[in-house]
């Protein structure tokens, strides 16, 4: 939550390009199951890819959830990095 900008402030703005974490990280993230909108198994196929942010939303407590262009599902900020 809020890696650099703090709670309820998007780390990545709409239109920014981001890189999805590697498969090992995504698998570990799935196993931990500690966040809202957990990853679905089919999202693992997108590990390491880049995509543009389509939409940003926030959960109570500051969790940032992203929708990416051309990539299914929703993504927690922890699974993304700036390109």
PyMOL Python script that loads the backbone (N, CA, C, O; Angstrom):
from pymol import cmd

cmd.read_pdbstr("""\
ATOM      1  N   UNK A   1       0.823  -1.186   0.000  1.00  0.00           N
ATOM      2  CA  UNK A   1       0.000   0.000   0.000  1.00  0.00           C
ATOM      3  C   UNK A   1       0.867   1.250   0.000  1.00  0.00           C
ATOM      4  O   UNK A   1       1.736   1.422   0.854  1.00  0.00           O
ATOM      5  N   UNK A   2       0.621   2.097  -0.949  1.00  0.00           N
ATOM      6  CA  UNK A   2       1.289   3.388  -0.962  1.00  0.00           C
ATOM      7  C   UNK A   2       2.795   3.315  -0.907  1.00  0.00           C
ATOM      8  O   UNK A   2       3.410   3.932  -0.037  1.00  0.00           O
ATOM      9  N   UNK A   3       3.414   2.565  -1.825  1.00  0.00           N
ATOM     10  CA  UNK A   3       4.870   2.369  -1.813  1.00  0.00           C
ATOM     11  C   UNK A   3       5.636   3.679  -1.659  1.00  0.00           C
ATOM     12  O   UNK A   3       6.517   3.787  -0.807  1.00  0.00           O
ATOM     13  N   UNK A   4       5.305   4.671  -2.477  1.00  0.00           N
ATOM     14  CA  UNK A   4       6.074   5.917  -2.419  1.00  0.00           C
ATOM     15  C   UNK A   4       5.204   7.150  -2.213  1.00  0.00           C
ATOM     16  O   UNK A   4       5.677   8.150  -1.673  1.00  0.00           O
ATOM     17  N   UNK A   5       3.963   7.100  -2.623  1.00  0.00           N
ATOM     18  CA  UNK A   5       3.116   8.293  -2.578  1.00  0.00           C
ATOM     19  C   UNK A   5       2.151   8.311  -1.403  1.00  0.00           C
ATOM     20  O   UNK A   5       1.471   9.314  -1.187  1.00  0.00           O
ATOM     21  N   UNK A   6       2.073   7.234  -0.645  1.00  0.00           N
ATOM     22  CA  UNK A   6       1.178   7.196   0.498  1.00  0.00           C
ATOM     23  C   UNK A   6      -0.169   6.587   0.173  1.00  0.00           C
ATOM     24  O   UNK A   6      -0.451   6.220  -0.968  1.00  0.00           O
ATOM     25  N   UNK A   7      -1.000   6.488   1.211  1.00  0.00           N
ATOM     26  CA  UNK A   7      -2.309   5.861   1.083  1.00  0.00           C
ATOM     27  C   UNK A   7      -3.239   6.660   0.176  1.00  0.00           C
ATOM     28  O   UNK A   7      -3.238   7.891   0.172  1.00  0.00           O
ATOM     29  N   UNK A   8      -4.030   5.917  -0.588  1.00  0.00           N
ATOM     30  CA  UNK A   8      -5.055   6.492  -1.463  1.00  0.00           C
ATOM     31  C   UNK A   8      -4.502   7.472  -2.498  1.00  0.00           C
ATOM     32  O   UNK A   8      -5.207   8.379  -2.942  1.00  0.00           O
ATOM     33  N   UNK A   9      -3.252   7.286  -2.872  1.00  0.00           N
ATOM     34  CA  UNK A   9      -2.632   8.054  -3.951  1.00  0.00           C
ATOM     35  C   UNK A   9      -2.002   7.041  -4.904  1.00  0.00           C
ATOM     36  O   UNK A   9      -1.148   6.249  -4.508  1.00  0.00           O
ATOM     37  N   UNK A  10      -2.425   7.075  -6.135  1.00  0.00           N
ATOM     38  CA  UNK A  10      -1.983   6.084  -7.110  1.00  0.00           C
ATOM     39  C   UNK A  10      -0.474   6.130  -7.338  1.00  0.00           C
ATOM     40  O   UNK A  10       0.097   7.193  -7.583  1.00  0.00           O
ATOM     41  N   UNK A  11       0.149   4.983  -7.254  1.00  0.00           N
ATOM     42  CA  UNK A  11       1.571   4.865  -7.593  1.00  0.00           C
ATOM     43  C   UNK A  11       1.751   5.032  -9.094  1.00  0.00           C
ATOM     44  O   UNK A  11       2.756   5.571  -9.557  1.00  0.00           O
ATOM     45  N   UNK A  12       0.760   4.559  -9.850  1.00  0.00           N
ATOM     46  CA  UNK A  12       0.805   4.606 -11.310  1.00  0.00           C
ATOM     47  C   UNK A  12      -0.467   5.270 -11.803  1.00  0.00           C
ATOM     48  O   UNK A  12      -1.568   4.849 -11.448  1.00  0.00           O
ATOM     49  N   UNK A  13      -0.322   6.304 -12.617  1.00  0.00           N
ATOM     50  CA  UNK A  13      -1.470   7.041 -13.142  1.00  0.00           C
ATOM     51  C   UNK A  13      -2.037   6.322 -14.363  1.00  0.00           C
ATOM     52  O   UNK A  13      -1.344   5.535 -15.007  1.00  0.00           O
ATOM     53  N   UNK A  14      -3.294   6.597 -14.674  1.00  0.00           N
ATOM     54  CA  UNK A  14      -3.917   6.068 -15.882  1.00  0.00           C
ATOM     55  C   UNK A  14      -3.053   6.480 -17.071  1.00  0.00           C
ATOM     56  O   UNK A  14      -2.669   7.642 -17.196  1.00  0.00           O
ATOM     57  N   UNK A  15      -2.754   5.521 -17.939  1.00  0.00           N
ATOM     58  CA  UNK A  15      -1.915   5.766 -19.108  1.00  0.00           C
ATOM     59  C   UNK A  15      -0.453   5.425 -18.907  1.00  0.00           C
ATOM     60  O   UNK A  15       0.287   5.271 -19.878  1.00  0.00           O
ATOM     61  N   UNK A  16      -0.019   5.304 -17.637  1.00  0.00           N
ATOM     62  CA  UNK A  16       1.376   4.917 -17.374  1.00  0.00           C
ATOM     63  C   UNK A  16       1.606   3.471 -17.799  1.00  0.00           C
ATOM     64  O   UNK A  16       0.709   2.634 -17.693  1.00  0.00           O
ATOM     65  N   UNK A  17       2.801   3.187 -18.275  1.00  0.00           N
ATOM     66  CA  UNK A  17       3.167   1.814 -18.599  1.00  0.00           C
ATOM     67  C   UNK A  17       3.800   1.180 -17.368  1.00  0.00           C
ATOM     68  O   UNK A  17       4.638   1.789 -16.702  1.00  0.00           O
ATOM     69  N   UNK A  18       3.390  -0.046 -17.075  1.00  0.00           N
ATOM     70  CA  UNK A  18       3.902  -0.778 -15.916  1.00  0.00           C
ATOM     71  C   UNK A  18       4.346  -2.168 -16.345  1.00  0.00           C
ATOM     72  O   UNK A  18       3.918  -2.687 -17.376  1.00  0.00           O
ATOM     73  N   UNK A  19       5.213  -2.757 -15.533  1.00  0.00           N
ATOM     74  CA  UNK A  19       5.633  -4.130 -15.767  1.00  0.00           C
ATOM     75  C   UNK A  19       5.028  -5.002 -14.666  1.00  0.00           C
ATOM     76  O   UNK A  19       5.109  -4.678 -13.481  1.00  0.00           O
ATOM     77  N   UNK A  20       4.429  -6.095 -15.077  1.00  0.00           N
ATOM     78  CA  UNK A  20       3.872  -7.063 -14.138  1.00  0.00           C
ATOM     79  C   UNK A  20       5.026  -7.876 -13.562  1.00  0.00           C
ATOM     80  O   UNK A  20       5.963  -8.221 -14.281  1.00  0.00           O
ATOM     81  N   UNK A  21       4.963  -8.179 -12.287  1.00  0.00           N
ATOM     82  CA  UNK A  21       6.021  -8.924 -11.601  1.00  0.00           C
ATOM     83  C   UNK A  21       6.259 -10.286 -12.261  1.00  0.00           C
ATOM     84  O   UNK A  21       5.435 -10.764 -13.040  1.00  0.00           O
ATOM     85  N   UNK A  22       7.395 -10.896 -11.936  1.00  0.00           N
ATOM     86  CA  UNK A  22       7.708 -12.212 -12.493  1.00  0.00           C
ATOM     87  C   UNK A  22       6.802 -13.285 -11.888  1.00  0.00           C
ATOM     88  O   UNK A  22       6.143 -13.069 -10.870  1.00  0.00           O
ATOM     89  N   UNK A  23       6.790 -14.432 -12.537  1.00  0.00           N
ATOM     90  CA  UNK A  23       5.881 -15.517 -12.145  1.00  0.00           C
ATOM     91  C   UNK A  23       6.110 -15.974 -10.710  1.00  0.00           C
ATOM     92  O   UNK A  23       5.147 -16.229  -9.986  1.00  0.00           O
ATOM     93  N   UNK A  24       7.364 -16.083 -10.286  1.00  0.00           N
ATOM     94  CA  UNK A  24       7.653 -16.533  -8.916  1.00  0.00           C
ATOM     95  C   UNK A  24       7.018 -15.590  -7.896  1.00  0.00           C
ATOM     96  O   UNK A  24       6.441 -16.039  -6.906  1.00  0.00           O
ATOM     97  N   UNK A  25       7.126 -14.280  -8.139  1.00  0.00           N
ATOM     98  CA  UNK A  25       6.515 -13.316  -7.227  1.00  0.00           C
ATOM     99  C   UNK A  25       5.000 -13.474  -7.230  1.00  0.00           C
ATOM    100  O   UNK A  25       4.376 -13.503  -6.170  1.00  0.00           O
ATOM    101  N   UNK A  26       4.399 -13.578  -8.430  1.00  0.00           N
ATOM    102  CA  UNK A  26       2.942 -13.704  -8.518  1.00  0.00           C
ATOM    103  C   UNK A  26       2.443 -14.962  -7.821  1.00  0.00           C
ATOM    104  O   UNK A  26       1.411 -14.930  -7.151  1.00  0.00           O
ATOM    105  N   UNK A  27       3.159 -16.061  -7.968  1.00  0.00           N
ATOM    106  CA  UNK A  27       2.757 -17.300  -7.286  1.00  0.00           C
ATOM    107  C   UNK A  27       2.818 -17.126  -5.775  1.00  0.00           C
ATOM    108  O   UNK A  27       1.909 -17.557  -5.065  1.00  0.00           O
ATOM    109  N   UNK A  28       3.867 -16.506  -5.282  1.00  0.00           N
ATOM    110  CA  UNK A  28       4.000 -16.242  -3.855  1.00  0.00           C
ATOM    111  C   UNK A  28       2.889 -15.316  -3.365  1.00  0.00           C
ATOM    112  O   UNK A  28       2.326 -15.524  -2.290  1.00  0.00           O
ATOM    113  N   UNK A  29       2.584 -14.306  -4.149  1.00  0.00           N
ATOM    114  CA  UNK A  29       1.526 -13.355  -3.826  1.00  0.00           C
ATOM    115  C   UNK A  29       0.180 -14.072  -3.721  1.00  0.00           C
ATOM    116  O   UNK A  29      -0.602 -13.813  -2.807  1.00  0.00           O
ATOM    117  N   UNK A  30      -0.077 -14.973  -4.664  1.00  0.00           N
ATOM    118  CA  UNK A  30      -1.324 -15.743  -4.645  1.00  0.00           C
ATOM    119  C   UNK A  30      -1.422 -16.615  -3.401  1.00  0.00           C
ATOM    120  O   UNK A  30      -2.472 -16.686  -2.762  1.00  0.00           O
ATOM    121  N   UNK A  31      -0.333 -17.269  -3.068  1.00  0.00           N
ATOM    122  CA  UNK A  31      -0.320 -18.152  -1.900  1.00  0.00           C
ATOM    123  C   UNK A  31      -0.571 -17.393  -0.607  1.00  0.00           C
ATOM    124  O   UNK A  31      -1.252 -17.894   0.288  1.00  0.00           O
ATOM    125  N   UNK A  32      -0.023 -16.187  -0.506  1.00  0.00           N
ATOM    126  CA  UNK A  32      -0.187 -15.392   0.711  1.00  0.00           C
ATOM    127  C   UNK A  32      -1.650 -15.015   0.920  1.00  0.00           C
ATOM    128  O   UNK A  32      -2.138 -15.010   2.050  1.00  0.00           O
ATOM    129  N   UNK A  33      -2.348 -14.698  -0.169  1.00  0.00           N
ATOM    130  CA  UNK A  33      -3.773 -14.404  -0.114  1.00  0.00           C
ATOM    131  C   UNK A  33      -4.186 -13.373   0.921  1.00  0.00           C
ATOM    132  O   UNK A  33      -5.216 -13.532   1.576  1.00  0.00           O
ATOM    133  N   UNK A  34      -3.406 -12.329   1.075  1.00  0.00           N
ATOM    134  CA  UNK A  34      -3.687 -11.360   2.133  1.00  0.00           C
ATOM    135  C   UNK A  34      -4.290 -10.051   1.653  1.00  0.00           C
ATOM    136  O   UNK A  34      -4.507  -9.147   2.459  1.00  0.00           O
ATOM    137  N   UNK A  35      -4.568  -9.927   0.354  1.00  0.00           N
ATOM    138  CA  UNK A  35      -5.076  -8.670  -0.175  1.00  0.00           C
ATOM    139  C   UNK A  35      -6.459  -8.829  -0.780  1.00  0.00           C
ATOM    140  O   UNK A  35      -6.908  -9.940  -1.065  1.00  0.00           O
ATOM    141  N   UNK A  36      -7.134  -7.687  -0.972  1.00  0.00           N
ATOM    142  CA  UNK A  36      -8.405  -7.664  -1.700  1.00  0.00           C
ATOM    143  C   UNK A  36      -8.137  -8.077  -3.138  1.00  0.00           C
ATOM    144  O   UNK A  36      -7.019  -7.935  -3.632  1.00  0.00           O
ATOM    145  N   UNK A  37      -9.143  -8.579  -3.799  1.00  0.00           N
ATOM    146  CA  UNK A  37      -9.047  -8.946  -5.202  1.00  0.00           C
ATOM    147  C   UNK A  37      -7.804  -9.776  -5.491  1.00  0.00           C
ATOM    148  O   UNK A  37      -6.896  -9.335  -6.196  1.00  0.00           O
ATOM    149  N   UNK A  38      -7.777 -10.960  -4.947  1.00  0.00           N
ATOM    150  CA  UNK A  38      -6.631 -11.843  -5.159  1.00  0.00           C
ATOM    151  C   UNK A  38      -6.489 -12.193  -6.634  1.00  0.00           C
ATOM    152  O   UNK A  38      -7.458 -12.148  -7.392  1.00  0.00           O
ATOM    153  N   UNK A  39      -5.285 -12.539  -7.025  1.00  0.00           N
ATOM    154  CA  UNK A  39      -5.020 -12.927  -8.405  1.00  0.00           C
ATOM    155  C   UNK A  39      -5.723 -14.229  -8.744  1.00  0.00           C
ATOM    156  O   UNK A  39      -5.931 -15.087  -7.886  1.00  0.00           O
ATOM    157  N   UNK A  40      -6.082 -14.356 -10.004  1.00  0.00           N
ATOM    158  CA  UNK A  40      -6.653 -15.592 -10.536  1.00  0.00           C
ATOM    159  C   UNK A  40      -5.529 -16.354 -11.237  1.00  0.00           C
ATOM    160  O   UNK A  40      -4.608 -15.729 -11.762  1.00  0.00           O
ATOM    161  N   UNK A  41      -5.582 -17.679 -11.258  1.00  0.00           N
ATOM    162  CA  UNK A  41      -4.509 -18.473 -11.872  1.00  0.00           C
ATOM    163  C   UNK A  41      -4.164 -18.056 -13.297  1.00  0.00           C
ATOM    164  O   UNK A  41      -2.992 -18.091 -13.673  1.00  0.00           O
ATOM    165  N   UNK A  42      -5.145 -17.664 -14.097  1.00  0.00           N
ATOM    166  CA  UNK A  42      -4.857 -17.283 -15.487  1.00  0.00           C
ATOM    167  C   UNK A  42      -4.020 -16.008 -15.593  1.00  0.00           C
ATOM    168  O   UNK A  42      -3.415 -15.747 -16.632  1.00  0.00           O
ATOM    169  N   UNK A  43      -3.986 -15.225 -14.532  1.00  0.00           N
ATOM    170  CA  UNK A  43      -3.173 -14.006 -14.558  1.00  0.00           C
ATOM    171  C   UNK A  43      -1.677 -14.312 -14.522  1.00  0.00           C
ATOM    172  O   UNK A  43      -0.870 -13.469 -14.914  1.00  0.00           O
ATOM    173  N   UNK A  44      -1.298 -15.486 -14.064  1.00  0.00           N
ATOM    174  CA  UNK A  44       0.116 -15.866 -14.018  1.00  0.00           C
ATOM    175  C   UNK A  44       0.753 -15.839 -15.402  1.00  0.00           C
ATOM    176  O   UNK A  44       1.955 -15.608 -15.533  1.00  0.00           O
ATOM    177  N   UNK A  45      -0.051 -16.075 -16.431  1.00  0.00           N
ATOM    178  CA  UNK A  45       0.467 -16.085 -17.804  1.00  0.00           C
ATOM    179  C   UNK A  45       0.971 -14.713 -18.255  1.00  0.00           C
ATOM    180  O   UNK A  45       1.666 -14.613 -19.265  1.00  0.00           O
ATOM    181  N   UNK A  46       0.631 -13.669 -17.523  1.00  0.00           N
ATOM    182  CA  UNK A  46       1.023 -12.316 -17.891  1.00  0.00           C
ATOM    183  C   UNK A  46       2.255 -11.831 -17.130  1.00  0.00           C
ATOM    184  O   UNK A  46       2.631 -10.663 -17.233  1.00  0.00           O
ATOM    185  N   UNK A  47       2.873 -12.714 -16.377  1.00  0.00           N
ATOM    186  CA  UNK A  47       4.075 -12.369 -15.610  1.00  0.00           C
ATOM    187  C   UNK A  47       5.149 -11.780 -16.527  1.00  0.00           C
ATOM    188  O   UNK A  47       5.419 -12.304 -17.607  1.00  0.00           O
ATOM    189  N   UNK A  48       5.750 -10.690 -16.078  1.00  0.00           N
ATOM    190  CA  UNK A  48       6.850 -10.060 -16.812  1.00  0.00           C
ATOM    191  C   UNK A  48       6.443  -9.183 -17.977  1.00  0.00           C
ATOM    192  O   UNK A  48       7.296  -8.526 -18.574  1.00  0.00           O
ATOM    193  N   UNK A  49       5.183  -9.152 -18.313  1.00  0.00           N
ATOM    194  CA  UNK A  49       4.726  -8.332 -19.450  1.00  0.00           C
ATOM    195  C   UNK A  49       4.537  -6.875 -19.037  1.00  0.00           C
ATOM    196  O   UNK A  49       4.429  -6.552 -17.854  1.00  0.00           O
ATOM    197  N   UNK A  50       4.501  -6.021 -20.029  1.00  0.00           N
ATOM    198  CA  UNK A  50       4.203  -4.612 -19.776  1.00  0.00           C
ATOM    199  C   UNK A  50       2.806  -4.305 -20.314  1.00  0.00           C
ATOM    200  O   UNK A  50       2.320  -4.947 -21.246  1.00  0.00           O
ATOM    201  N   UNK A  51       2.182  -3.313 -19.703  1.00  0.00           N
ATOM    202  CA  UNK A  51       0.843  -2.887 -20.115  1.00  0.00           C
ATOM    203  C   UNK A  51       0.614  -1.475 -19.598  1.00  0.00           C
ATOM    204  O   UNK A  51       1.322  -0.999 -18.711  1.00  0.00           O
ATOM    205  N   UNK A  52      -0.386  -0.816 -20.169  1.00  0.00           N
ATOM    206  CA  UNK A  52      -0.752   0.522 -19.710  1.00  0.00           C
ATOM    207  C   UNK A  52      -1.870   0.425 -18.679  1.00  0.00           C
ATOM    208  O   UNK A  52      -2.757  -0.423 -18.777  1.00  0.00           O
ATOM    209  N   UNK A  53      -1.807   1.310 -17.693  1.00  0.00           N
ATOM    210  CA  UNK A  53      -2.846   1.385 -16.673  1.00  0.00           C
ATOM    211  C   UNK A  53      -4.116   1.933 -17.316  1.00  0.00           C
ATOM    212  O   UNK A  53      -4.103   2.990 -17.946  1.00  0.00           O
ATOM    213  N   UNK A  54      -5.205   1.198 -17.146  1.00  0.00           N
ATOM    214  CA  UNK A  54      -6.501   1.601 -17.684  1.00  0.00           C
ATOM    215  C   UNK A  54      -7.340   2.298 -16.620  1.00  0.00           C
ATOM    216  O   UNK A  54      -8.042   3.267 -16.906  1.00  0.00           O
ATOM    217  N   UNK A  55      -7.258   1.789 -15.373  1.00  0.00           N
ATOM    218  CA  UNK A  55      -8.082   2.330 -14.293  1.00  0.00           C
ATOM    219  C   UNK A  55      -7.412   2.056 -12.951  1.00  0.00           C
ATOM    220  O   UNK A  55      -6.716   1.055 -12.784  1.00  0.00           O
ATOM    221  N   UNK A  56      -7.630   2.954 -12.003  1.00  0.00           N
ATOM    222  CA  UNK A  56      -7.105   2.815 -10.643  1.00  0.00           C
ATOM    223  C   UNK A  56      -8.271   2.945  -9.679  1.00  0.00           C
ATOM    224  O   UNK A  56      -9.112   3.831  -9.838  1.00  0.00           O
ATOM    225  N   UNK A  57      -8.332   2.067  -8.674  1.00  0.00           N
ATOM    226  CA  UNK A  57      -9.327   2.210  -7.620  1.00  0.00           C
ATOM    227  C   UNK A  57      -8.662   1.894  -6.288  1.00  0.00           C
ATOM    228  O   UNK A  57      -7.559   1.351  -6.238  1.00  0.00           O
ATOM    229  N   UNK A  58      -9.346   2.241  -5.224  1.00  0.00           N
ATOM    230  CA  UNK A  58      -8.791   2.075  -3.878  1.00  0.00           C
ATOM    231  C   UNK A  58      -9.774   1.355  -2.980  1.00  0.00           C
ATOM    232  O   UNK A  58     -10.982   1.580  -3.058  1.00  0.00           O
ATOM    233  N   UNK A  59      -9.257   0.495  -2.133  1.00  0.00           N
ATOM    234  CA  UNK A  59     -10.057  -0.151  -1.105  1.00  0.00           C
ATOM    235  C   UNK A  59      -9.835   0.572   0.210  1.00  0.00           C
ATOM    236  O   UNK A  59      -8.823   1.247   0.399  1.00  0.00           O
ATOM    237  N   UNK A  60     -10.786   0.424   1.111  1.00  0.00           N
ATOM    238  CA  UNK A  60     -10.634   0.985   2.456  1.00  0.00           C
ATOM    239  C   UNK A  60      -9.307   0.497   3.026  1.00  0.00           C
ATOM    240  O   UNK A  60      -9.012  -0.697   2.968  1.00  0.00           O
ATOM    241  N   UNK A  61      -8.525   1.382   3.560  1.00  0.00           N
ATOM    242  CA  UNK A  61      -7.213   1.019   4.074  1.00  0.00           C
ATOM    243  C   UNK A  61      -6.093   1.384   3.116  1.00  0.00           C
ATOM    244  O   UNK A  61      -4.918   1.301   3.474  1.00  0.00           O
ATOM    245  N   UNK A  62      -6.449   1.793   1.886  1.00  0.00           N
ATOM    246  CA  UNK A  62      -5.447   2.300   0.972  1.00  0.00           C
ATOM    247  C   UNK A  62      -4.937   1.348  -0.082  1.00  0.00           C
ATOM    248  O   UNK A  62      -4.083   1.739  -0.878  1.00  0.00           O
ATOM    249  N   UNK A  63      -5.422   0.099  -0.132  1.00  0.00           N
ATOM    250  CA  UNK A  63      -4.970  -0.819  -1.172  1.00  0.00           C
ATOM    251  C   UNK A  63      -5.291  -0.245  -2.549  1.00  0.00           C
ATOM    252  O   UNK A  63      -6.428   0.138  -2.823  1.00  0.00           O
ATOM    253  N   UNK A  64      -4.286  -0.190  -3.403  1.00  0.00           N
ATOM    254  CA  UNK A  64      -4.465   0.287  -4.775  1.00  0.00           C
ATOM    255  C   UNK A  64      -4.684  -0.911  -5.688  1.00  0.00           C
ATOM    256  O   UNK A  64      -3.913  -1.871  -5.676  1.00  0.00           O
ATOM    257  N   UNK A  65      -5.737  -0.836  -6.469  1.00  0.00           N
ATOM    258  CA  UNK A  65      -6.085  -1.909  -7.389  1.00  0.00           C
ATOM    259  C   UNK A  65      -6.107  -1.331  -8.798  1.00  0.00           C
ATOM    260  O   UNK A  65      -6.725  -0.294  -9.039  1.00  0.00           O
ATOM    261  N   UNK A  66      -5.437  -1.997  -9.721  1.00  0.00           N
ATOM    262  CA  UNK A  66      -5.288  -1.503 -11.087  1.00  0.00           C
ATOM    263  C   UNK A  66      -5.919  -2.451 -12.092  1.00  0.00           C
ATOM    264  O   UNK A  66      -5.867  -3.672 -11.941  1.00  0.00           O
ATOM    265  N   UNK A  67      -6.517  -1.861 -13.122  1.00  0.00           N
ATOM    266  CA  UNK A  67      -6.955  -2.590 -14.301  1.00  0.00           C
ATOM    267  C   UNK A  67      -6.004  -2.170 -15.412  1.00  0.00           C
ATOM    268  O   UNK A  67      -5.701  -0.987 -15.568  1.00  0.00           O
ATOM    269  N   UNK A  68      -5.534  -3.151 -16.185  1.00  0.00           N
ATOM    270  CA  UNK A  68      -4.553  -2.882 -17.233  1.00  0.00           C
ATOM    271  C   UNK A  68      -5.151  -3.126 -18.611  1.00  0.00           C
ATOM    272  O   UNK A  68      -5.982  -4.019 -18.779  1.00  0.00           O
ATOM    273  N   UNK A  69      -4.735  -2.341 -19.592  1.00  0.00           N
ATOM    274  CA  UNK A  69      -5.216  -2.498 -20.963  1.00  0.00           C
ATOM    275  C   UNK A  69      -4.745  -3.828 -21.541  1.00  0.00           C
ATOM    276  O   UNK A  69      -3.553  -4.134 -21.522  1.00  0.00           O
ATOM    277  N   UNK A  70      -5.683  -4.610 -22.052  1.00  0.00           N
ATOM    278  CA  UNK A  70      -5.353  -5.857 -22.727  1.00  0.00           C
ATOM    279  C   UNK A  70      -4.911  -6.991 -21.821  1.00  0.00           C
ATOM    280  O   UNK A  70      -4.428  -8.018 -22.299  1.00  0.00           O
ATOM    281  N   UNK A  71      -5.073  -6.813 -20.507  1.00  0.00           N
ATOM    282  CA  UNK A  71      -4.656  -7.832 -19.544  1.00  0.00           C
ATOM    283  C   UNK A  71      -5.843  -8.107 -18.625  1.00  0.00           C
ATOM    284  O   UNK A  71      -6.405  -7.171 -18.056  1.00  0.00           O
ATOM    285  N   UNK A  72      -6.234  -9.373 -18.470  1.00  0.00           N
ATOM    286  CA  UNK A  72      -7.407  -9.675 -17.652  1.00  0.00           C
ATOM    287  C   UNK A  72      -7.168  -9.494 -16.148  1.00  0.00           C
ATOM    288  O   UNK A  72      -6.036  -9.518 -15.666  1.00  0.00           O
ATOM    289  N   UNK A  73      -8.258  -9.316 -15.445  1.00  0.00           N
ATOM    290  CA  UNK A  73      -8.218  -9.276 -13.988  1.00  0.00           C
ATOM    291  C   UNK A  73      -7.841  -7.916 -13.445  1.00  0.00           C
ATOM    292  O   UNK A  73      -7.673  -6.944 -14.181  1.00  0.00           O
ATOM    293  N   UNK A  74      -7.714  -7.882 -12.126  1.00  0.00           N
ATOM    294  CA  UNK A  74      -7.268  -6.686 -11.430  1.00  0.00           C
ATOM    295  C   UNK A  74      -5.934  -6.990 -10.773  1.00  0.00           C
ATOM    296  O   UNK A  74      -5.635  -8.141 -10.455  1.00  0.00           O
ATOM    297  N   UNK A  75      -5.141  -5.956 -10.573  1.00  0.00           N
ATOM    298  CA  UNK A  75      -3.769  -6.113 -10.115  1.00  0.00           C
ATOM    299  C   UNK A  75      -3.505  -5.215  -8.924  1.00  0.00           C
ATOM    300  O   UNK A  75      -3.811  -4.023  -8.959  1.00  0.00           O
ATOM    301  N   UNK A  76      -2.946  -5.775  -7.887  1.00  0.00           N
ATOM    302  CA  UNK A  76      -2.549  -4.995  -6.711  1.00  0.00           C
ATOM    303  C   UNK A  76      -1.242  -4.287  -7.041  1.00  0.00           C
ATOM    304  O   UNK A  76      -0.427  -4.796  -7.811  1.00  0.00           O
ATOM    305  N   UNK A  77      -1.047  -3.109  -6.453  1.00  0.00           N
ATOM    306  CA  UNK A  77       0.178  -2.342  -6.725  1.00  0.00           C
ATOM    307  C   UNK A  77       1.445  -3.134  -6.480  1.00  0.00           C
ATOM    308  O   UNK A  77       2.447  -2.908  -7.158  1.00  0.00           O
ATOM    309  N   UNK A  78       1.430  -4.056  -5.530  1.00  0.00           N
ATOM    310  CA  UNK A  78       2.621  -4.859  -5.207  1.00  0.00           C
ATOM    311  C   UNK A  78       3.067  -5.733  -6.374  1.00  0.00           C
ATOM    312  O   UNK A  78       4.218  -6.166  -6.431  1.00  0.00           O
ATOM    313  N   UNK A  79       2.147  -5.989  -7.302  1.00  0.00           N
ATOM    314  CA  UNK A  79       2.452  -6.846  -8.450  1.00  0.00           C
ATOM    315  C   UNK A  79       2.942  -6.062  -9.666  1.00  0.00           C
ATOM    316  O   UNK A  79       3.191  -6.645 -10.721  1.00  0.00           O
ATOM    317  N   UNK A  80       3.080  -4.759  -9.522  1.00  0.00           N
ATOM    318  CA  UNK A  80       3.440  -3.896 -10.646  1.00  0.00           C
ATOM    319  C   UNK A  80       4.663  -3.051 -10.328  1.00  0.00           C
ATOM    320  O   UNK A  80       4.951  -2.759  -9.167  1.00  0.00           O
ATOM    321  N   UNK A  81       5.376  -2.666 -11.376  1.00  0.00           N
ATOM    322  CA  UNK A  81       6.524  -1.768 -11.238  1.00  0.00           C
ATOM    323  C   UNK A  81       6.537  -0.796 -12.403  1.00  0.00           C
ATOM    324  O   UNK A  81       6.046  -1.118 -13.484  1.00  0.00           O
ATOM    325  N   UNK A  82       7.086   0.378 -12.198  1.00  0.00           N
ATOM    326  CA  UNK A  82       7.219   1.352 -13.283  1.00  0.00           C
ATOM    327  C   UNK A  82       8.183   0.829 -14.329  1.00  0.00           C
ATOM    328  O   UNK A  82       9.144   0.129 -14.012  1.00  0.00           O
ATOM    329  N   UNK A  83       7.919   1.172 -15.567  1.00  0.00           N
ATOM    330  CA  UNK A  83       8.793   0.756 -16.678  1.00  0.00           C
ATOM    331  C   UNK A  83       9.799   1.854 -16.932  1.00  0.00           C
ATOM    332  O   UNK A  83      10.639   1.728 -17.823  1.00  0.00           O
TER     333      UNK A  83
END
""", "prot")
cmd.dss("prot")
cmd.show_as("cartoon", "prot")
cmd.util.cbc("prot")
cmd.orient("prot")
